Amino acid sequence: MSRLTITQLRQMKDSGEKIAVLTSYDASFSRILEEAGIDVILVGDSLGMVIQGQESTLPVTVDEMVYHTQNVVRGSGEVFVIADMPFMSYANADQAISNAALLMAKGGAQMVKLEGGTVNISIVKQLVERGIPVCGHLGLLPQSVHHIGGYRVQGRDPEDAKSLVKEAKQLAQAGAGMLVLECVPATLSKVITAAVDIPVIGIGAGIECDGQVLVLYDMLGITPGKRPRFSQNFLINGKNISTAISDYVDAVKSGKFPNEDQQY
């Protein structure tokens, strides 16, 4: 079987079929995710926190991302695989092209994800021109957590909301094939999702996005400390991991997740 393609993901958006996404960092979990019906695996730099025990995603390196992407690709055969570009790995176009090429050619990713809007438009264009598919990321940007003063909802101010809509359009026009929206009001996510023709995946961004993504360890309830408000423990009540992930897929596909209490 061949892997899901970005063309098929766009067709899912057009037809109104929700896209189910989870993070994964190894072969074993990736196999379980695929068998449970996940459409897309994001090899997230969140591994810095949930795998390595770091305080943020910032210490994660390109080599580590390549290693974990390789593991995910080996453990799966049909899902679409996206790899995060870690902090400062795309500070300029040459650096971005070199590191993205590693994640795809050596890591096996089908797409790379980078955080930020207007500042990265030129880089996105140059990556796409060289045949490297790009997923944008707007709203809460974990790699910029120190700059924005912590993990907080973005886009509540009318001017900020207007800027996010503009940046989403700019990313799509630059050639980005997908967009992640993190921690933005559900009403704003609805506007952005309708404003672009690429799949929009939400995390703490409401039900109106084209799909949902969670950190795997959050949705299994095994992340140490307080779980994000927008998450849900699907492993509760004695379920096994496979059933929990299948329940997550069903909840996303049916529009039951996120509920009103899990959005802003």
MOCORBEL-V435413 format. One record per pair of residues at least 24 apart in sequence whose C-alpha atoms are under 10 Angstrom apart, sorted by the first residue. I is the first residue (numbers start at 0). GAP is how many residues later the second one is. Records with the same first field share a line. If there is no record, write none. Layout:
I=GAP ; GAP
This chain:
0=76 ; 77
1=75 ; 76 ; 77 ; 78
2=36 ; 37 ; 73 ; 74 ; 75 ; 76 ; 77 ; 78 ; 107
3=35 ; 36 ; 73 ; 74 ; 75 ; 76 ; 77 ; 106
4=34 ; 35 ; 73 ; 74 ; 75 ; 76 ; 105
5=74 ; 104 ; 105 ; 127 ; 171 ; 172 ; 192 ; 193
6=170 ; 191
7=72
8=30 ; 31 ; 71 ; 168 ; 169 ; 189 ; 190 ; 201
9=167 ; 168 ; 187 ; 188 ; 189 ; 190 ; 200
10=187 ; 188
11=187 ; 198 ; 199
12=180 ; 184 ; 185 ; 186 ; 187 ; 196 ; 197 ; 198
13=183 ; 184 ; 185 ; 196
15=194 ; 195 ; 237
16=193 ; 194 ; 235 ; 236 ; 237 ; 238
17=181 ; 183 ; 189 ; 190 ; 191 ; 192 ; 193 ; 194 ; 231 ; 232 ; 233 ; 234 ; 235 ; 236 ; 237
18=180 ; 181 ; 182 ; 183 ; 190 ; 191 ; 192 ; 193 ; 194 ; 230 ; 233 ; 234
19=181 ; 190 ; 191 ; 192 ; 193 ; 194 ; 228 ; 229 ; 230 ; 231 ; 232 ; 233
20=58 ; 59 ; 60 ; 180 ; 181 ; 182 ; 190 ; 191 ; 192 ; 193 ; 194 ; 195 ; 227 ; 228 ; 231
21=190 ; 191 ; 192 ; 193 ; 194 ; 195 ; 197 ; 223 ; 226 ; 227
22=24 ; 49 ; 58 ; 59 ; 60 ; 190 ; 191 ; 192 ; 193 ; 194 ; 195
23=44 ; 45 ; 47 ; 48 ; 57 ; 190 ; 191 ; 192 ; 193
24=25 ; 26 ; 40 ; 42 ; 43 ; 44 ; 45 ; 46 ; 47 ; 48 ; 50 ; 58 ; 191
25=41 ; 42 ; 43 ; 44 ; 45 ; 46 ; 47 ; 48 ; 49 ; 50
26=41 ; 42 ; 43 ; 44 ; 45 ; 46 ; 47 ; 48 ; 49
27=43 ; 44 ; 46 ; 47 ; 48
28=42 ; 43 ; 46 ; 47 ; 187 ; 212 ; 213
29=41 ; 42 ; 43 ; 44 ; 45 ; 46 ; 47 ; 49
30=41 ; 42 ; 43 ; 44 ; 45 ; 46 ; 47 ; 48
31=43 ; 44 ; 209 ; 210 ; 211 ; 213 ; 214
32=42 ; 43 ; 46 ; 183 ; 208 ; 209 ; 212 ; 213 ; 216
33=41 ; 42 ; 43 ; 44 ; 45 ; 46 ; 208 ; 211 ; 212
34=41 ; 43 ; 44 ; 207 ; 210 ; 211
35=205 ; 206 ; 207 ; 208 ; 209 ; 210 ; 211 ; 212 ; 213 ; 214
36=41 ; 42 ; 208 ; 209 ; 210 ; 211 ; 212 ; 213
37=40 ; 41 ; 42 ; 207 ; 208 ; 210 ; 211 ; 212
38=39 ; 40 ; 41 ; 42 ; 172 ; 210
39=38 ; 39 ; 40 ; 41 ; 42 ; 171 ; 173
40=28 ; 31 ; 32 ; 35 ; 38 ; 39 ; 40 ; 41 ; 42 ; 68 ; 172 ; 175
41=27 ; 30 ; 38 ; 39 ; 40 ; 41 ; 42 ; 67 ; 69 ; 70 ; 71 ; 171 ; 172 ; 173 ; 174
42=25 ; 26 ; 27 ; 28 ; 29 ; 30 ; 38 ; 39 ; 40 ; 41 ; 42 ; 66 ; 69 ; 70 ; 172
43=24 ; 25 ; 38 ; 39 ; 40 ; 41 ; 42 ; 69 ; 171 ; 172
44=38 ; 39 ; 40 ; 41 ; 42 ; 97 ; 98
45=38 ; 40 ; 96 ; 169 ; 170 ; 171
46=168 ; 170
47=38
48=174 ; 175
49=165 ; 166 ; 167 ; 168 ; 172 ; 173 ; 174
50=166 ; 172
52=171
55=86 ; 87 ; 88 ; 89 ; 90
56=29 ; 30 ; 85 ; 86 ; 87 ; 88
57=28 ; 29 ; 30 ; 84 ; 85 ; 86 ; 87
58=27 ; 28 ; 84
59=25 ; 26 ; 27
60=24 ; 25 ; 26 ; 27 ; 28
61=24 ; 25 ; 26 ; 27 ; 37 ; 38 ; 40 ; 41
62=36 ; 39 ; 40 ; 43 ; 44
63=43
64=37 ; 38 ; 42
65=33 ; 34 ; 36 ; 37 ; 38 ; 39 ; 40 ; 41 ; 42 ; 43
66=36 ; 39 ; 40 ; 41
67=35 ; 39
68=34 ; 35 ; 37 ; 38 ; 39 ; 40
69=33 ; 34 ; 36 ; 37 ; 38 ; 39
70=36 ; 37
71=35 ; 36 ; 37
72=34 ; 35 ; 36 ; 37
73=33 ; 34
78=31
79=29 ; 30 ; 31
80=27 ; 28 ; 29 ; 30 ; 31
81=26 ; 27 ; 28 ; 29 ; 30 ; 31 ; 51 ; 52 ; 53
82=24 ; 25 ; 26 ; 27 ; 28 ; 29 ; 30 ; 31 ; 51 ; 52
83=25 ; 27 ; 28 ; 29 ; 30 ; 31 ; 50 ; 51
84=27 ; 28 ; 29 ; 30
85=27 ; 28 ; 29 ; 57
86=27 ; 28 ; 55 ; 56 ; 57
87=26 ; 55
88=25
89=24 ; 25 ; 30 ; 33 ; 34
90=28 ; 29 ; 32
91=28 ; 30 ; 31
92=27 ; 29 ; 30 ; 31 ; 32 ; 33 ; 34
93=29 ; 32 ; 33
94=28
95=27 ; 28 ; 30 ; 31
96=26 ; 27 ; 29 ; 30 ; 31 ; 33 ; 35
97=29
99=27 ; 32 ; 33 ; 34
100=26 ; 29 ; 30 ; 31
103=28 ; 29
108=24
109=24
110=24 ; 65 ; 66 ; 67
111=24 ; 64 ; 66
112=24 ; 63 ; 64 ; 65 ; 66 ; 67
113=24 ; 27 ; 29 ; 65 ; 66
114=24 ; 25 ; 26 ; 27 ; 28 ; 29 ; 64 ; 65
115=24 ; 25 ; 27 ; 28 ; 48 ; 51 ; 52 ; 55
116=46 ; 47 ; 49 ; 50 ; 51 ; 52 ; 53 ; 54
117=45 ; 46 ; 48 ; 49 ; 50 ; 52 ; 53
118=48
119=47 ; 50 ; 51 ; 54
120=46 ; 49 ; 50 ; 51 ; 52 ; 53 ; 54 ; 55
121=49 ; 52
122=51
123=46 ; 47 ; 48 ; 49 ; 50 ; 51 ; 52
124=46 ; 47 ; 48 ; 49 ; 50 ; 51
125=48 ; 49
126=47 ; 48 ; 49
127=46 ; 47 ; 48 ; 49
128=45 ; 46
131=43 ; 44
132=42 ; 43 ; 44 ; 45
133=37 ; 38 ; 40 ; 41 ; 42 ; 43 ; 44 ; 45
134=36 ; 37 ; 40 ; 41 ; 42 ; 43 ; 44 ; 45 ; 63 ; 64 ; 65 ; 66
135=31 ; 32 ; 35 ; 36 ; 39 ; 40 ; 41 ; 42 ; 43 ; 44 ; 45 ; 64
136=30 ; 31 ; 34 ; 41 ; 42 ; 43 ; 44 ; 45 ; 63 ; 64 ; 65
137=26 ; 27 ; 29 ; 30 ; 33 ; 41 ; 42 ; 43 ; 44 ; 45 ; 46 ; 64
138=25 ; 41 ; 42 ; 43 ; 44 ; 45 ; 46 ; 50 ; 64 ; 65 ; 66
139=40 ; 41 ; 42 ; 43 ; 44 ; 63 ; 64
140=40 ; 41 ; 42
141=40
150=32
151=30 ; 31 ; 32
152=29 ; 30 ; 31 ; 32 ; 51 ; 52 ; 111
153=27 ; 28 ; 29 ; 30 ; 31 ; 34 ; 51 ; 110
154=28 ; 29 ; 30 ; 33 ; 34
155=28 ; 29 ; 31 ; 32 ; 108
157=30
160=24 ; 26 ; 27 ; 28 ; 30 ; 31
161=26 ; 30
163=24 ; 25 ; 28
164=24 ; 26 ; 27 ; 28 ; 30 ; 31
165=26 ; 29
166=25
167=24 ; 25 ; 27 ; 28 ; 30 ; 32
168=24 ; 26 ; 27 ; 28 ; 29
169=26
170=25 ; 27
171=24 ; 25 ; 26 ; 27
172=24 ; 25
178=30 ; 31
179=25 ; 29 ; 30 ; 31 ; 32 ; 33
180=24 ; 25 ; 28 ; 31 ; 32
181=24 ; 31 ; 48
182=47 ; 80 ; 81
183=79 ; 80
184=78 ; 79
185=74 ; 76 ; 77 ; 78
186=76 ; 77
187=76
201=56
202=27 ; 28 ; 55 ; 59 ; 60
203=24 ; 25 ; 26 ; 27 ; 54 ; 58 ; 59 ; 60
204=25 ; 53 ; 57 ; 58 ; 59
205=24 ; 51 ; 52 ; 53 ; 54 ; 55 ; 56 ; 57 ; 58
206=45 ; 48 ; 49 ; 50 ; 51 ; 52 ; 53 ; 55 ; 56
207=47 ; 50
209=42 ; 43
210=41 ; 42 ; 44 ; 46
211=36 ; 37 ; 39 ; 40 ; 41 ; 43 ; 45 ; 46
212=35 ; 39
213=34
215=29
218=25 ; 26 ; 29
219=24 ; 25 ; 28
227=34
228=32 ; 33 ; 34 ; 35
229=27 ; 28 ; 29 ; 30 ; 31 ; 32 ; 33 ; 34
230=26 ; 27 ; 30 ; 31 ; 32
231=25 ; 26 ; 27 ; 30
